[in-house]
């Protein structure tokens, strides 16, 4: 199994920045893909960004391209999401996901609130 712990959420004004962290309980060298998802009230959970094991393959949702950056530090078993130029519509609970041994594992989520 994989336990994921997110941190870094909070309240920020529009235009501000936050960095989310997701630390895994096992080496991320063994985890095929990791990513960040978000879910706003009344909406479905959506993919925000994903990154492959070595970091060579990265994908972003169109809504965050140019503003968010995903990265991973396998030595620290951690994936990051740097969020710049935040907008009120980025307000959501952000979840980290890891795919390991053909199963998906989720963190508990961290709240990001962007005020206008």
C-alpha positions as CSV (number, residue, x, y, z in Angstrom):
1,X,0.0,0.0,0.0
2,X,0.9,3.7,-0.3
3,X,0.0,6.4,2.1
4,X,0.0,9.9,0.8
5,X,0.1,13.1,3.0
6,X,-0.6,16.4,1.4
7,X,0.3,19.8,2.9
8,X,0.6,23.4,1.8
9,X,-3.0,24.5,1.3
10,X,-4.4,27.6,2.7
11,X,-6.1,30.9,2.0
12,X,-4.5,33.3,-0.5
13,X,-5.6,36.3,-2.4
14,X,-6.1,36.2,-6.2
15,X,-2.8,36.6,-7.9
16,X,-0.9,34.9,-5.1
17,X,1.0,31.7,-4.9
18,X,1.0,28.4,-3.0
19,X,3.1,25.3,-3.1
20,X,1.5,22.0,-2.3
21,X,3.5,18.9,-1.2
22,X,2.6,15.3,-1.3
23,X,4.9,12.8,0.6
24,X,4.5,9.1,0.0
25,X,5.1,6.3,2.5
26,X,7.2,4.3,0.0
27,X,9.9,5.2,-2.4
28,X,8.5,7.2,-5.4
29,X,11.0,5.4,-7.6
30,X,8.5,2.5,-7.4
31,X,5.4,4.6,-8.1
32,X,4.5,4.7,-11.8
33,X,2.7,8.0,-11.9
34,X,1.7,10.7,-9.5
35,X,-0.6,13.6,-9.9
36,X,-2.7,16.3,-8.4
37,X,-6.5,16.4,-8.7
38,X,-9.0,18.9,-7.3
39,X,-12.6,19.0,-6.4
40,X,-14.7,22.1,-6.0
41,X,-18.0,22.1,-4.2
42,X,-20.7,20.6,-6.4
43,X,-18.3,19.6,-9.1
44,X,-16.6,16.4,-10.2
45,X,-13.0,15.7,-9.3
46,X,-10.7,16.8,-12.1
47,X,-7.0,16.2,-13.0
48,X,-4.8,19.2,-12.5
49,X,-1.4,17.9,-13.3
50,X,0.4,14.5,-13.6
51,X,4.1,13.5,-13.8
52,X,5.8,10.2,-14.7
53,X,8.3,8.4,-12.5
54,X,11.3,10.1,-14.0
55,X,9.6,13.4,-14.6
56,X,9.9,13.1,-18.3
57,X,6.2,13.1,-19.0
58,X,4.1,15.9,-17.6
59,X,0.5,16.8,-18.3
60,X,-1.6,19.8,-17.2
61,X,-5.2,20.7,-17.4
62,X,-5.8,23.5,-19.9
63,X,-7.1,25.7,-17.1
64,X,-3.8,25.7,-15.2
65,X,-1.2,25.6,-18.0
66,X,1.3,28.4,-17.6
67,X,0.4,29.0,-14.0
68,X,1.0,25.6,-12.2
69,X,4.1,23.5,-12.2
70,X,4.3,19.9,-11.0
71,X,7.7,18.4,-10.0
72,X,8.9,15.4,-8.0
73,X,11.9,14.7,-5.8
74,X,12.2,11.0,-5.6
75,X,15.0,11.3,-3.0
76,X,12.4,12.8,-0.7
77,X,9.5,10.7,-1.9
78,X,7.6,13.9,-2.6
79,X,5.7,15.5,-5.4
80,X,5.1,19.3,-5.5
81,X,2.6,21.5,-7.1
82,X,3.7,25.1,-7.5
83,X,0.6,27.3,-8.1
84,X,1.1,30.9,-9.3
85,X,-1.3,33.6,-10.4
86,X,-4.1,31.9,-8.5
87,X,-7.7,32.7,-9.4
88,X,-10.9,32.3,-7.3
89,X,-11.9,29.5,-9.6
90,X,-8.9,27.5,-8.4
91,X,-10.6,27.2,-5.0
92,X,-11.0,23.5,-4.3
93,X,-9.8,20.6,-2.2
94,X,-6.6,19.3,-3.8
95,X,-5.8,15.6,-3.7
96,X,-2.6,13.8,-4.5
97,X,-2.8,10.5,-6.3
98,X,-0.3,7.7,-6.8
99,X,-0.5,4.6,-9.0
100,X,1.3,1.7,-7.5
101,X,1.0,-2.0,-8.2
102,X,-2.0,-1.4,-10.6
103,X,-3.9,0.4,-7.9
104,X,-4.7,4.1,-7.3
105,X,-4.0,5.6,-3.9
106,X,-5.3,9.0,-2.7
107,X,-4.3,11.4,0.0
108,X,-6.7,13.0,2.4
109,X,-6.8,16.3,0.5
110,X,-5.8,19.9,1.3
111,X,-8.0,22.9,1.0
112,X,-7.0,25.8,-1.2
113,X,-9.1,28.9,-1.1
114,X,-8.5,31.9,-3.3
115,X,-10.2,35.1,-2.4
116,X,-11.1,37.8,-5.0
